[in-house]
C-alpha cells in the first residue's frame, strides 16, 4: 500500500480532536483542549505513554532551566526568533507552575537546571495521566497512525483492524527520529511528504561522534585506549571549537569516551556545530584543555620540573594530578615520542587536538533536528498544505541542547498548537 493511497477502515470513532502521540507535546495539547471542553482522543503507537520522557528522567528529570529569558531563548539557535513568542507565553516558569499544580515541588540545581524535588519522572507522569483522564481525555494505546482515508480523516491500525477517526482537527505530536524503540521512529515523514508538507531532513542532535585522525590511523580510538577507557568520563575539562565561518564555542564540563569516539553533556552542547561542520567540511576539529583550572605557564613549569628517577606517568600524576583517561588521551594523541618532548607535552595538556568525522547514528541521539518546517505552518500552527492538521513537539524543525530546553519547548509548542486548534474550530462555527 502506498503512503498516498486512501485507507479503508473497519470501524469509525468520532471526537472533536484526535492527537497522535502521547509524549509531553501531545499530552499538553490534550490537556489544553480538554480544559476548553472538547472531546479529545490520544492515539499512541506504544503500549504506554511518554516512554522517552520516562527514560530521559531515569537519572533525574531535568524539567527546564532557570537562566534569564534572553539566554534561555538563545539556546534554540537559528530558530530562537520563531520560538521566542511560544516561550514568552508558556516557558520555564509556567512549566514549574504546572508541575506544582500536579502536586510536586521543584528546585534549581547548582548548574541552574530545574528538577522535581524527588528527581523522578514516573510519579509526575502518573499524576498527569490521572488528571487527563479525569478531564475526559481518552487514550488509545497500540494504535499506529497510517495516514488518511478517502474523506481525509485519519486512520489508525490496532492489531489487525483499521480505525477511522471522524475528528474536526488532527494534532500530530509524533516525536522526531531518535530512539525508535520508544516510539520516535520518523515513520510520519513519508506520510506528510506525500501530502506536500515541507520538511527539513531529520538529523541527529545532542549526539555522540566518531573520532578520526589526520596521520593515517584508522578512525576510532586505538584498541588499547578503547579497552581501557571506553565508558569513562573526562571530568572538569574545557572544550574550544571554531568552525572557520565565524561561529565559536567554549565551555567547561565533562563528557565520556565511547568505543569509537565521544559523547556526553559537553559534546551534546556543541553537537549541532560539530554536525554542521562535518556536513560542510567533512570533519570538525576542537581542542580540549585538560587542566582549565591552571594557566599554561603553571602547567609548563610543572612538566619541565626535574623528575629524577620517577616515570613520566608518576611525574604528571604527582605534579598535575594527570592520570587515568586524561593521561591516556595524551599518549593516544602524542605517542611516546611526543610525550618525551616536554614543551610539546605541556602545550598539548592545555590544547589537546581532537577531530570528529561522523555523528553517531540518529537512533542513538538524544533528539533530532529537522522535521516539519515552521514555514510550512500558518500563524496558528496548522499545516498550510493540510487544513485542520496541526503539529507540535520534536517533529517540528527546531533543536535545542539538553538542560531542560527540549522538554520546555515541546510542551510550549503543545500549548501553541492547542490554541491554534481552538482558533481553527472557532472559525468553523
C-alpha distance (Angstrom), angle and dihedral (degrees) to the residues before:
residue distance angle dihedral
X1 . . .
X2 3.81 . .
X3 3.78 121.1 .
X4 3.81 90.8 -117.5
X5 3.82 95.0 49.8
X6 3.85 113.0 107.5
X7 3.80 112.4 -113.9
X8 3.81 124.6 -131.0
X9 3.81 114.1 -139.7
X10 3.80 130.5 -143.2
X11 3.82 93.4 -150.7
X12 3.80 140.4 7.7
X13 3.80 132.6 -132.8
X14 3.82 125.1 -170.7
X15 3.82 128.4 -149.0
X16 3.78 140.0 139.6
X17 3.80 96.7 -110.1
X18 3.80 133.3 13.1
X19 3.82 115.9 -156.0
X20 3.80 118.0 -162.3
X21 3.80 112.1 -152.7
X22 3.81 130.5 34.1
X23 3.78 97.4 -142.1
X24 3.82 123.7 115.2
X25 3.83 94.2 -78.0
X26 3.80 94.2 49.0
X27 3.79 93.4 44.1
X28 3.79 90.9 50.5
X29 3.80 90.4 51.2
X30 3.80 89.5 50.5
X31 3.79 92.9 49.1
X32 3.78 94.7 49.6
X33 3.80 93.1 48.2
X34 3.80 95.0 43.8
X35 3.79 89.3 52.4
X36 3.80 87.3 54.5
X37 3.80 89.5 57.7
X38 3.81 100.1 -103.8
X39 3.79 125.8 137.7
X40 3.81 105.3 -113.7
X41 3.80 128.2 -171.0
X42 3.81 120.6 -170.6
X43 3.80 119.8 -154.4
X44 3.80 120.2 -160.6
X45 3.81 129.5 -177.3
X46 3.79 94.2 -147.6
X47 3.79 129.8 63.3
X48 3.80 94.3 -107.7
X49 3.78 139.3 28.2
X50 3.80 130.5 -96.1
X51 3.80 98.7 2.3
X52 3.79 94.0 163.2
X53 3.80 89.7 49.1
X54 3.80 90.2 53.9
X55 3.79 94.2 47.2
X56 3.80 92.5 47.5
X57 3.80 88.8 53.4
X58 3.80 96.2 52.8
X59 3.78 93.1 98.3
X60 3.80 93.3 40.0
X61 3.80 124.4 -49.2
X62 3.81 108.8 -101.9
X63 3.81 102.3 -156.8
X64 3.78 103.0 177.1
X65 3.81 142.5 -44.3
X66 3.79 131.2 -89.4
X67 3.82 99.8 -145.8
X68 3.81 121.2 121.5
X69 3.79 116.4 -76.5
X70 3.81 97.8 -109.1
X71 3.81 91.0 55.0
X72 3.79 91.6 41.6
X73 3.79 96.0 53.5
X74 3.81 90.3 43.5
X75 3.81 89.0 66.8
X76 3.80 88.8 75.3
X77 3.79 92.1 69.9
X78 3.78 116.3 -164.6
X79 3.81 91.4 10.2
X80 3.81 96.6 50.3
X81 3.81 93.9 107.0
X82 3.81 92.9 51.5
X83 3.82 94.3 46.1
X84 3.80 95.4 43.9
X85 3.84 96.1 85.5
X86 3.82 90.8 46.7
X87 3.79 91.7 52.8
X88 3.79 94.3 42.5
X89 3.78 88.8 56.5
X90 3.81 96.9 40.6
X91 3.78 116.5 6.9
X92 3.78 143.2 127.5
X93 3.81 98.1 -37.1
X94 3.79 93.0 44.6
X95 3.81 89.0 51.8
X96 3.80 91.1 52.8
X97 3.81 90.4 47.8
X98 3.80 89.5 49.3
X99 3.81 91.1 52.2
X100 3.80 89.8 50.3
X101 3.79 89.0 51.4
X102 3.79 87.8 59.4
X103 3.81 89.1 55.3
X104 3.81 100.9 -98.0
X105 3.79 130.3 117.9
X106 3.81 122.9 -142.4
X107 3.79 134.1 -150.7
X108 3.79 137.0 -164.0
X109 3.80 115.5 -119.1
X110 3.79 125.6 -144.2
X111 3.81 90.1 -92.7
X112 3.79 92.0 54.9
X113 3.78 92.6 -106.6
X114 3.79 118.1 136.7
X115 3.81 122.6 -130.2
X116 3.81 137.0 173.7
X117 3.79 110.3 -99.8
X118 3.79 92.9 -108.6
X119 3.84 91.7 41.9
X120 3.82 90.5 -132.7
X121 3.79 131.1 127.0
X122 3.82 100.4 -164.9
X123 3.84 99.4 67.2
X124 3.80 90.7 47.3
X125 3.79 92.3 50.1
X126 3.81 92.7 46.9
X127 3.79 90.8 52.6
X128 3.80 91.5 47.3
X129 3.80 94.5 49.9
X130 3.80 90.8 47.3
X131 3.79 90.6 52.5
X132 3.80 91.9 47.5
X133 3.79 91.7 52.1
X134 3.79 90.2 48.3
X135 3.81 87.4 54.2
X136 3.77 90.2 55.5
X137 3.81 100.8 -100.6
X138 3.80 110.5 152.4
X139 3.81 120.0 -149.0
X140 3.80 126.3 -151.2
X141 3.80 111.0 -169.1
X142 3.80 124.7 -165.1
X143 3.81 90.3 27.0
X144 3.79 112.9 134.3
X145 3.79 118.1 -161.5
X146 3.80 109.8 -126.8
X147 3.80 103.2 176.1
X148 3.79 133.4 -94.7
X149 3.77 140.1 -32.3
X150 3.81 121.4 -129.4
X151 3.82 89.9 -88.1
X152 3.83 90.5 54.8
X153 3.79 94.0 -107.4
X154 3.82 116.8 138.6
X155 3.79 119.2 -102.4
X156 3.82 126.5 -153.4
X157 3.77 132.7 -167.5
X158 3.79 118.7 -135.8
X159 3.77 112.7 179.0
X160 3.82 103.4 -50.2
X161 3.81 97.3 -23.5
X162 3.81 131.4 88.4
X163 3.79 119.2 -139.0
X164 3.82 123.0 -162.2
X165 3.79 117.1 -155.2
X166 3.80 118.8 -148.0
X167 3.81 98.3 -152.5
X168 3.78 133.1 155.7
X169 3.81 91.4 -138.7
X170 3.80 137.5 14.5
X171 3.81 123.1 -148.5
X172 3.80 118.0 -163.7
X173 3.80 115.2 -155.4
X174 3.77 98.7 154.9
X175 3.81 100.1 143.6
X176 3.79 127.6 -123.3
X177 3.78 127.8 -76.6
X178 3.80 105.6 -78.2
X179 3.80 129.3 97.2
X180 3.81 94.2 22.4
X181 3.79 91.3 -179.1
X182 3.80 87.8 66.8
X183 3.80 94.2 49.7
X184 3.81 105.2 -90.8
X185 3.78 97.2 111.4
X186 3.82 103.4 138.0
X187 3.82 91.5 -121.8
X188 3.81 88.4 140.0
X189 3.81 93.0 67.1
X190 3.84 98.2 85.2
X191 3.80 90.8 40.9
X192 3.79 92.3 59.3
X193 3.79 94.7 37.1
X194 3.79 89.4 56.5
X195 3.81 88.7 55.5
X196 3.79 94.9 50.8
X197 3.81 99.4 -104.5
X198 3.80 110.1 153.3
X199 3.82 111.4 -119.5
X200 3.78 136.0 -177.1
X201 3.82 113.3 -140.8
X202 3.79 113.7 -94.1
X203 3.82 113.6 -111.4
X204 3.77 135.7 179.1
X205 3.81 114.7 -92.1
X206 3.80 128.9 -176.8
X207 3.76 86.4 19.8
X208 3.77 142.2 144.7
X209 3.80 126.4 -110.2
X210 3.79 139.7 -144.1
X211 3.79 115.9 -120.2
X212 3.80 124.5 -129.5
X213 3.78 137.2 -172.1
X214 3.79 135.0 -135.4
X215 3.83 95.2 -150.2
X216 3.78 97.2 73.6
X217 3.78 97.7 -92.6
X218 3.79 118.2 140.6
X219 3.82 115.1 -97.7
X220 3.77 116.6 -89.2
X221 3.77 132.5 37.3
X222 3.78 122.5 -48.9
X223 3.78 114.5 -92.1
X224 3.80 91.1 -109.1
X225 3.81 94.3 51.5
X226 3.81 93.2 45.0
X227 3.80 92.7 49.4
X228 3.79 93.6 48.7
X229 3.78 103.2 36.7
X230 3.82 112.9 21.0
X231 3.79 106.8 124.7
X232 3.80 94.5 21.5
X233 3.82 122.5 118.3
X234 3.78 131.0 -120.0
X235 3.80 100.5 -140.0
X236 3.81 127.9 -161.4
X237 3.79 97.8 4.7
X238 3.80 130.0 141.1
X239 3.79 123.0 -133.7
X240 3.81 123.7 -154.5
X241 3.79 123.5 -171.6
X242 3.80 135.6 171.8
X243 3.78 120.9 -179.2
X244 3.81 96.3 -156.0
X245 3.81 90.1 -116.7
X246 3.78 97.3 84.0
X247 3.82 99.0 -85.8
X248 3.80 118.0 118.4
X249 3.79 139.7 175.7
X250 3.80 131.8 -162.6
X251 3.77 124.7 170.9
X252 3.78 142.0 141.0
X253 3.79 121.7 -129.4
X254 3.77 141.1 96.5
X255 3.78 140.9 -78.7
X256 3.80 140.2 173.7
X257 3.79 134.9 -108.2
X258 3.80 111.8 -126.5
X259 3.78 128.6 -163.3
X260 3.81 91.0 -86.0
X261 3.78 106.6 11.6
X262 3.79 145.7 -25.8
X263 3.79 140.1 -48.4
X264 3.80 139.3 156.0
X265 3.78 140.1 92.0
X266 3.81 99.4 -46.5
X267 3.81 91.3 46.8
X268 3.80 91.7 46.0
X269 3.80 89.9 53.7
X270 3.81 91.1 60.5
X271 3.80 97.6 29.0
X272 3.82 96.7 106.0
X273 3.80 91.0 54.8
X274 3.81 92.8 45.3
X275 3.80 92.1 47.2
X276 3.80 93.4 49.7
X277 3.82 91.9 45.7
X278 3.81 90.8 52.2
X279 3.80 89.7 49.1
X280 3.81 92.4 53.7
X281 3.82 101.9 32.1
X282 3.78 105.6 22.8
X283 3.80 94.6 -116.9
X284 3.79 142.0 28.6
X285 3.80 126.3 -141.4
X286 3.79 128.0 -161.2
X287 3.80 138.3 169.6
X288 3.79 129.4 -121.5
X289 3.77 123.6 -152.3
X290 3.81 103.8 -153.1
X291 3.82 93.2 -169.2
X292 3.82 107.7 34.3
X293 3.79 90.7 161.6
X294 3.84 91.0 66.2
X295 3.80 127.3 60.8
X296 3.79 121.2 -124.4
X297 3.80 94.9 -105.1
X298 3.80 92.7 53.7
X299 3.80 90.4 50.4
X300 3.81 91.2 48.0
X301 3.82 91.9 50.8
X302 3.79 93.1 50.1
X303 3.80 93.8 47.2
X304 3.83 91.3 47.8
X305 3.79 93.5 47.6
X306 3.86 111.2 113.3
X307 3.79 110.2 -98.2
X308 3.80 100.7 -169.2
X309 3.77 112.4 -161.2
X310 3.78 94.9 -15.5
X311 3.79 119.4 114.0
X312 3.78 118.5 -112.3
X313 3.79 89.8 -111.3
X314 3.80 91.5 54.5
X315 3.79 90.7 45.6
X316 3.81 93.6 52.5
X317 3.79 91.4 46.5
X318 3.80 96.2 48.6
X319 3.82 98.1 40.7
X320 3.82 100.9 35.4
X321 3.80 106.9 12.2
X322 3.79 89.8 -117.2
X323 3.78 113.2 151.2
X324 3.78 140.7 113.1
X325 3.78 116.6 34.0
X326 3.82 94.7 -5.3
X327 3.80 92.1 55.5
X328 3.79 88.7 42.6
X329 3.79 90.7 55.3
X330 3.80 91.2 52.3
X331 3.80 90.6 53.7
X332 3.82 89.9 45.3
X333 3.81 92.5 53.8
X334 3.80 101.8 34.5
X335 3.79 105.0 29.7
X336 3.81 121.1 -152.1
X337 3.79 93.9 -60.8
X338 3.77 93.7 52.6
X339 3.79 92.7 45.2
X340 3.82 89.1 55.6
X341 3.81 90.6 58.0
X342 3.81 101.9 84.2
X343 3.80 95.8 -165.9
X344 3.79 92.8 49.5
X345 3.80 91.6 44.5
X346 3.80 92.4 52.6
X347 3.80 92.0 49.0
X348 3.80 92.0 47.9
X349 3.80 93.7 51.4
X350 3.80 86.9 62.9
X351 3.82 94.9 40.5
X352 3.80 115.6 23.6
X353 3.82 106.8 -177.7
X354 3.80 114.5 -135.7
X355 3.79 129.1 174.9
X356 3.78 126.8 -160.0
X357 3.78 120.2 -161.1
X358 3.81 106.4 -177.0
X359 3.80 140.1 14.6
X360 3.75 115.4 -119.3
X361 3.84 116.3 -101.0
X362 3.79 114.9 -66.6
X363 3.79 94.0 -116.2
X364 3.83 89.2 62.7
X365 3.81 92.7 53.1
X366 3.79 123.8 104.6
X367 3.81 89.6 -130.2
X368 3.79 142.4 -14.2
X369 3.77 137.3 -115.3
X370 3.79 122.7 -144.3
X371 3.77 127.6 39.7
X372 3.79 131.4 123.3
X373 3.79 106.3 9.8
X374 3.78 113.3 -123.1
X375 3.79 86.4 -132.9
X376 3.82 87.9 63.4
X377 3.82 89.5 64.8
X378 3.78 128.2 75.8
X379 3.80 124.3 -130.5
X380 3.81 90.5 -78.5
X381 3.80 96.2 50.6
X382 3.80 94.8 -102.7
X383 3.79 120.6 138.6
X384 3.80 108.0 -103.7
X385 3.81 89.3 -145.1
X386 3.84 94.8 48.3
X387 3.77 120.2 48.0
X388 3.78 112.7 -141.8
X389 3.82 94.7 13.4
X390 3.81 117.4 116.7
X391 3.82 131.5 -177.9
X392 3.80 132.5 -149.6
X393 3.77 141.5 170.4
X394 3.77 132.0 15.6
X395 3.80 94.0 -14.8
X396 3.81 87.0 75.4
X397 3.80 120.2 90.3
X398 3.80 101.8 -98.2
X399 3.78 134.0 94.7
X400 3.76 138.4 -164.2
X401 3.79 138.8 -177.7
X402 3.78 122.7 -103.5
X403 3.77 116.5 -89.7
X404 3.80 101.4 95.2
X405 3.80 94.9 -60.1
X406 3.81 94.0 108.2
X407 3.80 95.3 51.9
X408 3.80 94.1 43.2
X409 3.79 93.9 52.3
X410 3.81 93.0 43.7
X411 3.78 91.5 54.8
X412 3.80 92.5 41.0
X413 3.80 90.0 52.7
X414 3.80 87.7 52.0
X415 3.79 90.3 56.4
X416 3.80 90.5 48.6
X417 3.81 93.1 48.5
X418 3.80 91.2 49.6
X419 3.78 91.1 52.1
X420 3.79 88.5 49.4
X421 3.80 90.8 52.6
X422 3.80 91.3 50.7
X423 3.80 91.3 50.3
X424 3.81 90.5 47.9
X425 3.80 93.5 49.9
X426 3.79 91.7 47.8
X427 3.78 86.9 55.3
X428 3.80 90.1 55.5
X429 3.79 93.2 54.7
